[in-house]
Every structure is written in C-alpha cells, then in structure tokens.
Amino acid sequence: MPYRSSLPRRLGVSLAVAALAVALFAATLATQPEGASAKRKRATNTVQLADARAVARPGNCARANRRKLLSKRERRQTARRSRACRDRSKVTPQPSGPIYWGAWIGSQLTGNEAPWDMSAVAKFEGMAGKGASVINFSSPFADCNKTPCDYYEFPKGPMDLIRSHGSIPMFSWASQSTPAKLDQPEFQLSDTLEGRHDAYIREWAEEARDWGHPFFLRFNWEMNGEWFAWHEGVNGNQPGEAVAVWRHVHDIFASVGADNVTWVWCPNIDPFDQMHDLASQYPGHEYVDWTGLDGYNWGTNPARPDRWRSFDELYRETYDEITTVIAPGKPLIISEIGSTEHGGSKAAWITDAIQSVTTEYPLVRGFLWFEKHDDGMDWPIETSPASAAAFAAGIQHPAFAANSFGSAAGGPIVPVG
C-alpha cells in the first residue's frame, strides 16, 4: 500500500524549564522508557516489544555504546548520526553485490496478471530490456466471497511457472480474507494466535516444503500502517499481536522443516514518524531473513494528491533506521515502488531512484517495481514513453541480475553474488 502523508507529526518530547537565581534556564529532554515486552492477547504467548540495540555515542562515529533504546525518537537520531558519519567520510557507498530485480505485474499488459499469465512477464521484460530475477504475487489466507470460506492452497502451479522462467518467486501472504476490508472478525490477529488457522497454515507450510525450491515469503507486509486487516489498531487487533502472529506462523513452518522459505519483514516507509513504531513490529533477528520497504511517490495525482517527493526524501529515514538500528547487516529488498507522472518528471524520478539504489543504499539487494494500476494511480512504467525508456536504461546497470535462477536450490535465499 503506498505511503501518503496526512497526519501531523507527533514529537513525543517534554521540555522542563528551571529558573535559577542567576536567571538562566535550561531545557531538558525527558524520554520515558517503553516497556521491554507486551503480553499477547492470550496468556500463553508473550511478545518482546523492545530489545537492546546498538546506539552510536553522540559526536563519535568510531565508537558505539550498546544500551536499550528508550524511544522511537532516539532510534531516528541514531540513524541520522550514522548517516552524518557516512556523509562526513566523503566515501561514496557502493552496493555490496548484485541486486535482484523484478516487479509485481498487473493485468493491464495482457488482460491477466502474472504469474498466471507469463506473457505479461514477457511484455514487461520487453519494455525493460532484461529478464526479471524476481516476480511478486499474492493471496490472503482465504476467499470468503461465499460461505463457508475457502482457504487458498499453496500456489504450486504459479511457483513452477516463475521458476521455469528462471526467476525467483516472491509470495506476499496475508492473514486476512477476500473481499478485502478492515472489519474481518474471523481473521483478527488473535484468531491466528488462538490456533484457529493452524491446520491450514501447517498444510500450506508442508506443501511449500514439498515444493522444495527457494522463494521469498513476504508475510503480513506494511505492518506499521493501519490500512490492512492484519494491522494493529484495526479489526480488533491489539498491540504486540503482529509480532506474535509472525513468530507463531514462522514456528509452524520451522516445525515441518520448510527451510526453503526466505522470510521478508517488509514495513512501509515512514519518513515523518506517523506510523506504528518499527521496533515494536520487528519479530527478531532469528525470525527474519531479509528486511524490506514499500514506498511510492504520489506526486499531485488527483486520485490522491500529495506533493512531489524524491526517492531519498521517501526512503532515507526508514532505510537508515532499519539498517543501522533495528536489523543491522540484514539485506533489504524494496518490494513495492512506484511513481506518478503528476507533479514532476516520472522519468527523472525513475532514473534517480535506480541510481540511488546502485550507489547510495548498499544494503538494498532487491528492487521490485509495482507494475500495476492500483488506487486509481499511474504506477506502471509504460505510462509514458519517457518513463519506460528511463526504467529500461536504468535496469541495464550490471548490478541488476537477470533471470538465471531456474536451478537455484536450498534456502534461505542469500544476496546474489
């Protein structure tokens, strides 16, 4: 789901002013510690909401002081200090290796979505001038358009089509049902924690294991927002349950030996601190293989007008927080990205985004365009000849790996190169 700024920024700081005899005053920033853990809705489960993280000592780029982070504001400050240290070093960051690339491809190209229609992939690749190494697609747990609900099976057929093409599947799997809406009383996070979907999850995990090939699993993505039924703060979901559900589902996969699955924890960009605290949504290093980010430039498109924002303005803050504080060292995949034509040059925006990924964001090891018309928006690259040409020119960079992974084995997936 694309990011859109609309809420006032909450500062979360307090100012204490002391008047002394000499008529001087000082401002003291007081930060209240957050709880180290939060109980799940059911007493049998406990979720750690805050872990000790590494925090760089202010004013010293070479030394670090490991201590418990006290606030979201402090994490952001730490990420900014890390960026300032990097900027002062005057060394241009370079990617640590090749980058998987691809797209989530809609029906506008052929009348049907990929991967059910692989000719849509071929058409997209024809415009890009290179084979895609990752293809993203999705489903919820169940189809509830009729009663009783019908659970979706492991998508073996589409997975085989993607692998036969030489690409790696990314499957975006959501603990909700269709029709998609926020109010889904049978698919609250607590329902998963109670085990109501365990038989289905276990069967799906066993089928994934038996398929046997590596794929990315992007489970309950953009969890720091409030626009999907699996988000905390909507659908009766309580704080702490998002992490609890992630761990619960992950544990079922581990119990059946589905080790060909690569777990992608993918929040939405949050450049203005308006969403749920990222640290409270992170399941822990042992539960996450890759991190991810989704984010869009809405520009001034009449469908949902905002303002024109650069790639760096959208991505830098959240990228730095994830890669320097929350999950340092883990590879990151941009799982959804797009730009409108309204409010600026989409072609120039694409050129800048791709160049930034290949030079300024060294932990980005995957880049997936949102090649779909969604929310009335003009996200696909072919909305103008200039935009399609800019994307094709950028993706020719040798850092972007083509579709040569048809024989890939094992798991979890490691960064290519």
C-alpha positions as CSV (number, residue, x, y, z in Angstrom):
1,M,0.0,0.0,0.0
2,P,1.5,3.3,-1.0
3,Y,2.5,5.8,1.7
4,R,0.7,9.1,2.0
5,S,1.4,11.9,4.4
6,S,-1.6,13.4,6.0
7,L,-1.2,13.4,9.8
8,P,0.6,16.0,12.0
9,R,3.9,14.8,13.3
10,R,4.0,13.8,16.9
11,L,7.1,14.9,18.6
12,G,6.8,12.9,21.8
13,V,9.2,15.1,23.8
14,S,8.8,17.1,27.0
15,L,10.5,20.3,28.0
16,A,11.4,21.2,31.6
17,V,12.4,24.7,32.4
18,A,14.1,25.6,35.7
19,A,14.6,29.2,36.8
20,L,17.7,29.7,38.8
21,A,18.8,32.6,40.9
22,V,21.1,33.8,38.1
23,A,18.1,34.0,35.7
24,L,19.4,31.2,33.5
25,F,17.1,28.4,32.2
26,A,17.8,25.1,30.6
27,A,15.7,22.7,28.6
28,T,15.9,19.0,29.5
29,L,14.6,16.4,27.1
30,A,12.9,13.7,29.1
31,T,12.2,10.4,27.4
32,Q,10.1,7.8,29.3
33,P,11.3,4.2,28.8
34,E,9.0,2.0,26.8
35,G,8.1,-1.4,28.1
36,A,10.5,-4.2,27.3
37,S,7.7,-6.6,26.4
38,A,3.9,-6.7,25.9
39,K,1.7,-9.6,26.7
40,R,-0.2,-11.2,23.9
41,K,-3.9,-11.2,24.0
42,R,-3.8,-14.8,25.2
43,A,-1.8,-15.6,28.3
44,T,0.1,-18.5,26.7
45,N,2.1,-16.1,24.5
46,T,4.5,-13.3,25.3
47,V,6.0,-10.9,22.9
48,Q,9.1,-8.9,23.4
49,L,8.5,-5.4,22.1
50,A,11.9,-3.8,22.7
51,D,15.3,-5.4,22.5
52,A,18.7,-3.9,23.2
53,R,20.1,-2.2,20.2
54,A,23.4,-0.7,19.3
55,V,23.4,3.1,19.6
56,A,26.3,5.3,18.4
57,R,27.6,7.6,21.1
58,P,26.7,11.2,20.1
59,G,29.6,13.0,18.4
60,N,31.7,9.9,18.0
61,C,31.5,8.0,14.7
62,A,34.1,5.4,15.6
63,R,32.7,4.1,18.9
64,A,29.4,2.6,19.9
65,N,27.6,2.3,23.2
66,R,25.3,-0.7,23.4
67,R,22.2,0.0,25.5
68,K,18.5,-0.3,25.5
69,L,16.8,2.2,23.2
70,L,14.3,4.3,25.0
71,S,12.2,5.8,22.3
72,K,11.4,5.9,18.6
73,R,12.9,9.4,18.5
74,E,16.2,8.1,19.8
75,R,16.4,5.5,17.1
76,R,15.8,8.1,14.4
77,Q,18.5,10.2,16.0
78,T,20.9,7.3,15.9
79,A,20.2,6.6,12.2
80,R,20.7,10.3,11.4
81,R,24.1,10.3,13.3
82,S,25.1,7.2,11.3
83,R,24.2,9.0,8.1
84,A,26.1,12.1,9.1
85,C,29.2,10.0,9.9
86,R,28.9,8.4,6.5
87,D,28.5,11.8,4.8
88,R,31.5,13.2,6.6
89,S,33.6,10.3,5.5
90,K,33.3,11.5,1.9
91,V,33.4,7.9,0.7
92,T,30.7,7.1,-1.9
93,P,28.8,4.0,-0.7
94,Q,28.7,1.2,-3.3
95,P,26.4,-1.9,-3.4
96,S,27.9,-4.9,-1.7
97,G,26.9,-7.1,-4.6
98,P,24.4,-7.6,-7.5
99,I,20.7,-6.8,-6.9
100,Y,17.7,-9.0,-7.6
101,W,15.1,-7.0,-9.6
102,G,11.6,-7.6,-10.9
103,A,8.0,-6.5,-10.4
104,W,4.5,-7.2,-9.3
105,I,2.8,-7.2,-12.7
106,G,-0.8,-6.4,-13.2
107,S,-3.4,-7.2,-15.8
108,Q,-3.0,-4.0,-17.9
109,L,-0.4,-5.5,-20.3
110,T,-2.3,-8.7,-21.4
111,G,-5.6,-8.8,-19.6
112,N,-4.4,-11.1,-16.9
113,E,-1.9,-10.8,-14.0
114,A,1.4,-12.5,-13.8
115,P,2.4,-15.2,-13.0
116,W,-0.9,-16.8,-14.1
117,D,-0.2,-15.2,-17.4
118,M,3.5,-15.3,-18.0
119,S,3.1,-13.4,-21.3
120,A,2.6,-10.4,-19.0
121,V,6.1,-11.0,-17.7
122,A,7.5,-11.3,-21.2
123,K,5.8,-8.0,-22.2
124,F,7.2,-6.2,-19.1
125,E,10.6,-7.6,-19.7
126,G,10.4,-6.5,-23.3
127,M,9.9,-2.9,-22.2
128,A,12.7,-3.2,-19.6
129,G,15.2,-5.0,-21.9
130,K,16.2,-7.5,-19.3
131,G,14.8,-10.7,-17.7
132,A,13.4,-10.2,-14.2
133,S,15.0,-12.2,-11.4
134,V,12.1,-12.0,-9.0
135,I,8.3,-12.0,-9.7
136,N,5.9,-10.9,-6.9
137,F,2.3,-12.1,-6.5
138,S,0.0,-12.6,-3.6
139,S,-3.1,-14.0,-1.9
140,P,-4.8,-13.9,1.5
141,F,-5.5,-16.9,3.7
142,A,-9.0,-17.4,2.4
143,D,-11.7,-16.5,0.0
144,C,-14.9,-15.5,1.9
145,N,-17.0,-14.3,-1.0
146,K,-19.2,-17.2,-0.2
147,T,-20.0,-19.2,2.9
148,P,-18.1,-21.2,4.1
149,C,-14.8,-19.5,3.5
150,D,-12.4,-21.4,1.1
151,Y,-8.7,-21.4,2.1
152,Y,-6.2,-20.8,-0.7
153,E,-3.8,-23.6,-1.3
154,F,-0.1,-23.3,-1.8
155,P,0.3,-21.9,-5.3
156,K,2.5,-24.6,-6.8
157,G,1.4,-24.0,-10.4
158,P,2.3,-20.3,-10.4
159,M,5.5,-21.0,-8.5
160,D,6.5,-23.5,-11.1
161,L,5.8,-21.0,-13.9
162,I,8.1,-18.4,-12.3
163,R,10.9,-20.9,-11.6
164,S,10.7,-22.3,-15.2
165,H,11.2,-18.7,-16.4
166,G,14.5,-18.5,-14.4
167,S,13.0,-16.2,-11.8
168,I,12.6,-16.5,-8.0
169,P,9.0,-16.2,-6.7
170,M,8.1,-13.7,-4.0
171,F,4.8,-14.6,-2.4
172,S,3.0,-11.9,-0.4
173,W,0.8,-13.8,2.0
174,A,-1.8,-12.1,4.2
175,S,-3.6,-13.4,7.3
176,Q,-7.0,-12.0,6.0
177,S,-9.7,-12.9,3.6
178,T,-11.3,-11.6,0.5
179,P,-13.3,-9.5,0.0
180,A,-10.7,-7.2,1.4
181,K,-11.9,-4.9,4.2
182,L,-10.7,-3.8,7.6
183,D,-13.5,-5.4,9.6
184,Q,-12.9,-9.2,9.4
185,P,-13.9,-10.7,12.8
186,E,-12.9,-14.2,11.7
187,F,-9.4,-13.1,10.7
188,Q,-8.3,-11.0,13.6
189,L,-4.7,-11.5,14.7
190,S,-6.0,-13.1,17.9
191,D,-7.7,-15.8,15.8
192,T,-4.3,-16.9,14.4
193,L,-2.8,-16.8,17.9
194,E,-5.5,-19.0,19.2
195,G,-4.7,-21.6,16.5
196,R,-7.9,-21.3,14.5
197,H,-5.9,-21.3,11.3
198,D,-3.2,-23.7,12.4
199,A,-4.3,-26.7,10.3
200,Y,-4.4,-24.5,7.2
201,I,-1.0,-22.9,7.9
202,R,0.6,-26.2,8.6
203,E,-0.7,-27.8,5.4
204,W,0.4,-24.8,3.4
205,A,3.9,-25.0,5.0
206,E,4.1,-28.7,4.3
207,E,3.2,-28.0,0.6
208,A,5.9,-25.3,0.5
209,R,8.4,-27.7,1.9
210,D,7.5,-30.4,-0.5
211,W,7.8,-28.0,-3.5
212,G,11.3,-27.8,-2.3
213,H,12.6,-24.7,-4.1
214,P,13.7,-21.3,-2.6
215,F,11.2,-18.4,-2.6
216,F,10.7,-15.2,-0.7
217,L,7.7,-15.1,1.7
218,R,6.6,-11.6,2.4
219,F,4.1,-12.2,5.3
220,N,1.7,-9.5,6.5
221,W,3.6,-6.7,4.9
222,E,3.3,-2.9,5.7
223,M,2.5,-3.9,9.3
224,N,3.4,-0.4,10.6
225,G,0.3,1.1,8.9
226,E,-3.4,0.8,9.6
227,W,-4.9,0.1,6.1
228,F,-4.9,-3.7,6.1
229,A,-7.0,-6.0,8.4
230,W,-3.8,-7.5,9.9
231,H,-2.6,-4.2,11.3
232,E,-2.6,-3.4,15.0
233,G,-5.2,-0.7,15.8
234,V,-7.8,-2.0,13.3
235,N,-10.1,-5.1,13.2
236,G,-9.8,-5.5,16.9
237,N,-6.1,-6.2,16.8
238,Q,-4.1,-5.3,19.9
239,P,-0.5,-4.1,20.4
240,G,2.0,-6.9,20.3
241,E,-0.1,-9.2,18.3
242,A,1.6,-8.5,14.9
243,V,4.9,-9.8,16.2
244,A,3.2,-12.7,18.0
245,V,1.5,-13.8,14.8
246,W,4.7,-13.6,12.8
247,R,6.5,-15.8,15.3
248,H,3.6,-18.2,15.5
249,V,3.4,-18.7,11.8
250,H,7.2,-18.9,11.4
251,D,7.3,-21.5,14.2
252,I,4.8,-23.7,12.3
253,F,7.0,-23.6,9.2
254,A,10.1,-24.4,11.2
255,S,8.3,-27.4,12.9
256,V,7.6,-29.0,9.5
257,G,11.0,-28.3,8.1
258,A,10.1,-25.7,5.5
259,D,13.6,-24.3,5.3
260,N,13.4,-23.3,1.6
261,V,11.3,-20.3,2.7
262,T,13.0,-16.9,3.0
263,W,11.1,-14.6,5.4
264,V,10.8,-11.0,4.4
265,W,9.8,-8.5,7.0
266,C,8.5,-5.5,4.9
267,P,7.2,-2.3,6.6
268,N,6.1,0.8,4.7
269,I,8.3,3.8,4.5
270,D,7.7,6.3,7.3
271,P,9.7,9.4,6.7
272,F,7.7,11.6,9.0
273,D,7.2,9.2,12.0
274,Q,3.5,8.9,11.6
275,M,3.0,5.1,11.8
276,H,3.5,2.4,14.3
277,D,6.9,2.2,15.9
278,L,9.1,-0.1,13.7
279,A,10.9,-1.7,16.6
280,S,7.7,-2.8,18.2
281,Q,6.8,-4.5,14.9
282,Y,10.1,-6.4,14.4
283,P,9.9,-10.1,15.3
284,G,13.6,-10.5,16.0
285,H,16.7,-11.4,14.0
286,E,16.1,-15.2,14.3
287,Y,12.6,-14.8,12.7
288,V,13.6,-12.6,9.8
289,D,15.9,-13.4,6.8
290,W,15.5,-10.2,4.8
291,T,14.0,-6.8,5.6
292,G,12.0,-4.8,3.1
293,L,10.5,-1.5,2.3
294,D,7.5,-0.3,0.3
295,G,7.1,3.3,-0.8
296,Y,5.6,5.5,-3.5
297,N,5.8,9.0,-4.9
298,W,2.2,10.1,-5.1
299,G,3.0,13.5,-6.5
300,T,0.0,15.6,-7.3
301,N,-2.1,12.9,-8.9
302,P,-5.8,13.9,-8.5
303,A,-6.6,10.3,-7.3
304,R,-4.8,11.0,-4.0
305,P,-2.9,14.3,-4.2
306,D,0.1,14.9,-2.0
307,R,3.2,16.6,-3.3
308,W,6.2,15.5,-5.4
309,R,8.9,13.7,-3.3
310,S,12.3,12.4,-4.3
311,F,13.3,8.8,-3.7
312,D,15.7,9.9,-1.0
313,E,13.1,12.0,0.8
314,L,10.8,9.0,0.9
315,Y,13.2,6.2,1.7
316,R,16.3,7.5,3.5
317,E,14.9,7.9,7.1
318,T,13.3,4.5,7.3
319,Y,16.1,2.7,5.4
320,D,18.7,4.1,7.9
321,E,16.6,3.2,10.9
322,I,16.2,-0.4,9.7
323,T,19.8,-1.0,8.5
324,T,21.7,0.8,11.3
325,V,19.4,0.2,14.4
326,I,16.6,-2.4,14.0
327,A,18.2,-5.0,11.8
328,P,21.8,-4.0,11.0
329,G,23.5,-6.2,8.4
330,K,20.4,-7.9,7.0
331,P,19.8,-7.5,3.3
332,L,16.9,-5.3,2.3
333,I,14.6,-5.7,-0.7
334,I,12.4,-2.8,-2.0
335,S,9.3,-4.9,-2.5
336,E,7.0,-2.2,-3.9
337,I,8.0,1.1,-5.5
338,G,6.3,3.4,-8.0
339,S,5.8,7.0,-9.1
340,T,3.1,9.0,-10.7
341,E,3.5,11.2,-13.7
342,H,1.7,14.1,-11.9
343,G,3.8,16.9,-10.3
344,G,7.2,16.3,-11.9
345,S,9.2,14.2,-14.3
346,K,8.5,10.5,-13.6
347,A,11.3,9.6,-16.0
348,A,13.8,11.6,-14.0
349,W,12.4,10.2,-10.7
350,I,13.0,6.6,-12.0
351,T,16.5,7.5,-13.1
352,D,17.3,9.0,-9.7
353,A,15.7,6.0,-7.8
354,I,17.7,3.4,-9.7
355,Q,20.9,5.4,-9.5
356,S,20.4,5.9,-5.7
357,V,19.8,2.1,-5.2
358,T,23.0,1.2,-7.0
359,T,25.2,3.8,-5.3
360,E,23.8,5.2,-2.0
361,Y,21.9,2.3,-0.5
362,P,24.4,-0.6,-0.1
363,L,22.1,-3.0,1.8
364,V,19.4,-2.8,-0.9
365,R,19.8,-6.2,-2.6
366,G,16.4,-6.3,-4.3
367,F,14.2,-3.8,-6.3
368,L,10.7,-4.7,-7.4
369,W,8.6,-2.2,-9.3
370,F,4.8,-2.0,-8.7
371,E,3.7,-2.6,-12.3
372,K,0.0,-2.3,-11.6
373,H,-2.8,0.3,-11.8
374,D,-4.0,0.5,-8.2
375,D,-5.9,3.1,-6.1
376,G,-6.5,4.9,-9.4
377,M,-2.8,5.6,-9.7
378,D,-0.5,5.5,-12.7
379,W,2.3,3.4,-11.3
380,P,3.4,1.2,-14.3
381,I,6.5,2.2,-16.2
382,E,4.7,2.4,-19.5
383,T,2.5,5.5,-18.5
384,S,4.8,7.5,-20.8
385,P,7.5,6.6,-23.4
386,A,10.0,8.7,-21.4
387,S,9.3,6.7,-18.2
388,A,9.6,3.3,-19.9
389,A,12.8,4.4,-21.5
390,A,14.2,5.7,-18.2
391,F,13.4,2.4,-16.5
392,A,14.9,0.3,-19.3
393,A,18.1,2.5,-19.3
394,G,18.5,2.2,-15.5
395,I,17.9,-1.5,-15.2
396,Q,20.6,-2.2,-17.7
397,H,23.1,-1.4,-14.9
398,P,25.2,-4.5,-14.4
399,A,24.2,-4.6,-10.7
400,F,20.8,-5.9,-11.6
401,A,20.7,-9.7,-12.0
402,A,18.7,-11.2,-14.9
403,N,16.5,-14.4,-14.8
404,S,19.2,-17.0,-14.3
405,F,17.9,-18.7,-11.1
406,G,15.8,-21.6,-12.5
407,S,18.1,-24.1,-10.9
408,A,18.5,-22.3,-7.6
409,A,18.3,-24.6,-4.6
410,G,18.3,-24.5,-0.8
411,G,17.2,-21.7,1.4
412,P,17.0,-19.1,2.8
413,I,18.0,-17.1,-0.3
414,V,21.2,-15.2,0.1
415,P,22.0,-12.0,-1.7
416,V,23.2,-12.8,-5.2
417,G,26.9,-12.5,-5.9
